[in-house]
Amino acid sequence: MGKVPRLLLCAPASGGGKTTITCALLQALVDRGAAPVAFKCGPDYIDPMFHSEVIGAKSRNLDLFLMGAGAVRRSLLENTRGGGVALIEGAMGYYDGIALSSQASAYDLARTTDTPAVLVADVRGRALSAAALVRGMAEFRPDSQIRGVLLNRCSPMLYPRLRDAIQAETGLVVYGYFPDLPECSLESRHLGLVTAAEVTDLRDKLRRLAEQAERSVDLEGLLALAASAPELEAPAPPPSARREQRPILALARDEAFCFYYADGLEELRRQGAELVEFSPLRDPALPEGAQGLYLGGGYPEVYARELSRNTSLLREIQGAVLHGMPTVAECGGFLYLHRLLSDADGQYDWHMAGAFSGRAWNQGKLGRFGYITMAARNDGLLCGAGEALPAHEFHYWESEAPGTAFRAQKPLSDRGWDCGWHTPTLYAGFPHFHFSGCPDAARRFVAACARYERGKEG
């Protein structure tokens, strides 16, 4: 149990400005010398990278489906020790969860963590109807957690009267406003493709947004609201493995492979792994002494030409996987293990590692996507036959060899499909995991790495 000052910023729908305003508040707090900790509701990889790499704030995902309530509360508690206020960015509309339920929504997260929520209300083109919007959102559920409002795309001239009307009609505090700032839009971001010049431009936008927050937002009031959050109780972490030697787990990390959950990597460390990063774009070999391999998601299709030219590493990875080095390859990492990968333009097929004989190509549209529960058909690296893992899919590329080792089932739906490869030494497929939500899978993976090393020594 601990005291965690915290706020969740939400909106009635996507595109309402909550990302821009969350980033503006984070930047303003960083500029003040504070140490805010950013969190993102849901499985999104991009926003946490943006928070950490461009703003410079520590950032983590909070995903109730992938992690479970206990791990979410534990992440919120552990990642804010010694830091400042926790700012949580919601996802989609506040109540929008799985299917037409509120399960795993931003509202579900605020309720589960007892976090005060601040509604970002886009009021352009509205007058008193803005109060109806706010009141409807706040009263839709009796435990909505909505405690305040920020007005987006509001003119400075209208703000005082609109603020007073909303407060009178809803009883909620309006903590300020942002005018329409199209030149500071942050809607389109693709972190694997951000150049140094683009980062400079983004930081300039954020500075202007932070300056606006200082002018037109009651930051002290928001910090007081965050401090009013009750103490947070979290369960103890699951047991961790005790190992005399920490097996070296090679972690692919560069522009082409950048999709990892920080808390998931921390779970692998907690289970005894030593994570050593390498670049499939630049490094000619795996890290010395590697006993396992983790190929996360990212943009290998964008960098297919460059990846294909690193032939020494491709040969080593092919041999390592085929000869039993414990390997997890999620989505982009799975594409990298194919024999051929079509590039982002669909113009050419490039040779990859060849651990799988098939080809992967752009199908021109988003295929299977969203949360799934994966039931294993056989014993393998991450779980036993019949056991289930929470996972997520989101991909435009398709494979000639998607695998059939798991049965994927959409929650609250009859839809399902076969996917993934699963052997005693390999998981490969489009679905990706959050190891904080499946610590037993993390433990099995690290234990397999340790056995692989002992086997080599024998």
N, C-alpha and C positions, 0 to 999 in steps of 0.2 A: 504494500500500500504506500502511496506517496502523493504529494501535492504536485499537480501538473497544470499550470495555467494553459488553457487551450480554447480555441475557437474553431468552428467549422464554417467555411463560407460556402453557401449554396445558392441555387437559382431555380426558378420555375422550369427552365428548359436549357438545353445546350445552346451556346451562342449568346448567352445573356451577359457575358462579361466577367464571370467569376474567375476565369484564369487570369485575365489581365489585372483584375483588382487584387487577387491573391498575390501575384508577382509584385504589384506596386507596393503592397503593404510589407511584404518580405524585404524588398529593397529599401524601403524607408526605415525599417527596423535595423537592417544591416548598416545603413548609413549613420544611424544613431549610435552605432557601436554595440548594439545588442547582439544576441546570438540566437535568433529565432530558429526553430526546427520545423521544416516543412514536411507535410504528409500529403499523400494523394489517395483518395478513396478509389478503390478498384485496382484492376490489373495493369493500368497504363504505365509503360516504361518511360515515355517521352518526358512527361512533366517532371518526374523526379530528377532526370538527367538535367533538364533545363534549370530546375531550382538549384542544383548543386554546381553545375559547370558554369552557368552564366551568372547566376545571382550570388553564388558562394555560400548558400545555406545548406546545411545537412538535410537530407531528404530521404523519406522512406515511403513504401506503399502500405496501406491498411486495407486489406481485402478480406471481408468476412467469409466469402465462399472458399477462397484458396487457403486461408490461414486458420479460420475458426475464431470464435470470440475470444478465447483465452490468449491465443498468440497475438491477436490484434491489441488487446489491452496491454499485454506484456511489452510489445514493441513501442507503444506510446509511452509507457512508463520508463523503459530502459533507455530509449533514445533521447529523452529529454533531461536525463540526470546531468546536472551541471550546465544546462542550457537555459535559454529564455523561453518565451512563449511558444507553444505549438500551434501552428496554423495549418489546418487541414483543408485542402481543396476538395470539394465534392465532385461528383461525376453526374453528367446528364441532368435531368430534372431531379429535384430533391427527393421525390418519392419513387423515382423510377428504378426498379430493381429487376430481378429475373422475371421474364415473361411479363405479365401485367400485375405482378405482385410488388411489394416493397422490400422483398428479401434481398439482402446485400446492397441495398441502396445507400445513398448518403444519409438519409433519414435513419435507416437501420443502424448505420455506424454511429451517428450522433446519439441515438438512444442507447446503444450497447455500451458506449464509452461515457455516457452522461456528459456530453459536451455541448455547451451553448452554441447554437447555430445563428449565423447572421445571414439574412436573406439579401442577395444582390438583386435588386429589382430594376429592370430596364424600363424607364418611365418615358422614353421618347414617344410623343404622340398621345400621352395620357395626362389627365388632370386628376379629378377625384377618383377615377377608375383605378388609379395606382393604389389607393387605399383599399379598394375592393380586392385587388390582386394580392396585396400583402395580407389582408385579413383572411382571405380564403386559404392561402398557403399556411398561415400560422395556426388556423383552427381546423384544418382538414383532419388532423389527428390530435387527440387531447394531449398526447405526450410529444408534440412536434419538436420540442427543444428550441424552436425559433424564439430568440430573445432580443433581436435587434435587426435593423435594416440599414443597408447602404444603397443609395440611389445611383444608378448608372445612366449615362447620357442625359443628364439633367442640366438645364441652363442655370447659371448662377442667379439670374433674375427670378426664376420661378422657385428656386430651392427653398427659401424661407417659408413661403406660403404652403408649398407642397409638404414640406417637413411637418409643419404645424397641423395640417389636415390629416396626414397619415397617423401622427401620434395621437390626435384626438379620436380618430375613428378606430384605432387598433389597440392603443395602450402600449405599443412598442416604441422603443427609443430609436430614432433615426440618427445614425452616427456620422452622417456626412454624405457627400456626393462626389461623383466624377462627371465632368462635362464630356461631351462627345469628342474623342481624341483619335480620329481615324489614322493619323500619322504615327500613333503609338500602338497600333494593333499588333497582337502577338498570336494571331489565330493559326498561322501556318508555320509549323516547326518540324524539322526532320534532322535530329541531332547528328546522325551519321554523316550528314552532308553539309553541316555548318562550317563555313570557312572562317579564317581569322577575321576577315573583313566583315563578314556577317555577324560574328560575335560582337565586334566593336559596335556595329549598328544596333544590335539588340541591347547592348549595355547602355548605349546612349538613350534609347527609348525608355529603358527602365529607370534611368536617372530622371528623365522628365516625368515619368509616372510617379516616382517617389516624391519629387518636388510638389506635384499636384496633390498627393496624399497629405503632405505636410500642410498645404494651404486649405484644403477643403474637407478633411476627415478628422474626426475627434479620435486621434490615436490613443490618447490617455484614457478616454472612455472605453475604447475597445480593449485595451490592456486590463482595465479594471473589470470588465465583463469576463475576460479570460481568467483572471485571478479568482473570480467568484465560483469557478467550477469546483465541484466537490472532490475530495480525495479519490484517487483512482486505485482500485484494487485489481491485482492481476495474479493469476496462479503462478506457482513456481515453474520454472522450465522443466521439460521432461529430462530424464536421466541422460547424462552424456557419457560417452565411452572414455575409458582410461587406457591410454596406450603408452608403452615405453618409448616408442618412436612414432613421430607424426609422418604418415605417408605423404609424399609430395603429389599434389593434384594440380596438373597443368590447366590453367584457365585461359581460354582464348579471349583476348581483350584488345580491341582496336576499333577503327572506324567501321569495320565490317561486322564485328561481333561485340555488341555493347548492351544487349538486353539481359540484365541480371537483376534479381531482387537482392538488395544489400543485406537484408535480414536473412535471406536464404543462404547467402554465402557465409554469413556469420554462423548459421546452424552447422554448415559443413566444418567450419573451424572448431566449433564446440564439440563436434563428434570426433575431432582429432586430426583433421586434415590440415596440412600446410599448403595454402593456395599460392602458386607461383604463376604470375601472368606471363603470357607470350603473345606475339602478334603473328597471326597467320599471313598477314600482308608482308611482313618484313623479316621475321626471324627465320633463319634457314633450318632450324631444328627445334624440337621440343626442349623445355628446360631440362637441364642435367638431372638425372635421377628420377625423372617423372614416373610415377606409379599409377596414375589415373589421368583421365582426360575429360574436361568439361567444355563442350562447344555450345555456347548459348545462342540466342537469336540475335538478329541484327539485319544487316543489309548485304549479304554475300553476293546477291544478284547484281547490285550496283557496282561492286568491286570484283566482278567475276574475272575480268581480264587480268588484273593484278594478282589475284589469288592463284590463277592458273599458271602464272609464271614462276611461282615459288615452288618449283618442282621437287626440290630436296625435302621440303617439309611435307608436301603432299604424299610423297613416297613413304616417309617415316610414319605419318599418321595412318595411311592405309595398312602398313605392316603392323603397327601397334594395335589397331582395332581388330584386324583379322587374326592376330596371334594372342588375343585375350586381354589386352590392357583394359581395365574397367573404364567404360566410356558412357557419358550421358551427352546426347546430341539433340537439342531442342530446336525445332523449326528451322531457323537459318543454319544452325549447326548440322541439322539433318540434311539440308540441301547441299552443304559442303561435302558431305560424305558420298554423294552420288558420283557416278562416272562422268555425267555431263550436266551442266547447269546453263540454262539460257540466261542471257543478260537482261538488264532492265528494259531494254528496247525490244527484246525478242528477236534481235537480228542475228545472233550467233550463239552457238553452244560451245561452252568452254570446259576443258577437262578439269575435273576436281579430284578428290582423293580416291574415288573408285572403290570404297568399301562396299558400296551397293552398285550393282551393275546397271541400274536404270538411269533414266534421264529425268530432270526436273525442269518445268517450263512454266511460263506465265500464262494462266488461263484467262487473263483479261478481266477478271472480276473477283470480288471477295467471295471465297468459297465458304467452307464450314467455319463458323466463328462463334465465340461466346464460351460460357462456362460449360464444362462437361464433368461427369464422373467416369473414370476409367476403371473397368473391372478386368483384372488380369486373367487370361486363359491358362497361363502356365507360370510356374516358379521362374523368377528371373532376378535381375540385378537389384531392382527397387522394391519388390514385394513378392508375396507368394500367390499361387493360383487362388482365384476367388476373392482376393483382397482388392480394395478400391482406392483410388487416388483422385483428389480434386485437381482439375487442370483447366486450361484455357487454350482455345485455338483462335488464330487470326492470321490469315495468310492468303495471298493472291496466287502464289505458285502452287503447282500440283506435281505429283510424283508418279512415275510408272510403278513404283514399289512402295506404297504407303504403309504396308505392313498390316497384319491381322492379329497381333498378339493381345490386343485389348479390345473390349467392347465399350465404346464411348456412348454415354447416354446424356442427353440434354436434360437439365433439371426442369421439373414441372412441364414435361413434354413427353410425347411418345416417340420423338425422333432420336435415332441412334445410328451408329455406324462402326465399322471395324477400323482400327488404326494401330500403328506403332509396331516396332520390333523390340523384343524382350528376350534376352538370353541371360545366362548366369553372369555375363560380363558386359552386357550392352543394353542400354535403352536408347532408341532413336525413333523420332517421329515428329509430327507437327505440333502436338500438344506440349505445353510447357507447364512447369510446376513451381510452386513456392515451397522451398524445403522447410520453412518455418511451420507450414501447415501439414507436413508429412515428415516429422523428424525420424521416424523409423526407416523411411526410404533413404534419408541422409546417412543414418547410421549404417545401413546395409552397403551403401555406395562406398563409404570410407573404409568399412571393414574389408570389402573386396579389394580396394587399393592396397591395404596392408597385406592381405594374403598374396596378392600378385608380387609384391616385393619379396616376401618370404619364399615364394616359389622360385623366383629368379635366383635367390641366394642358395637355395637347395640344389 
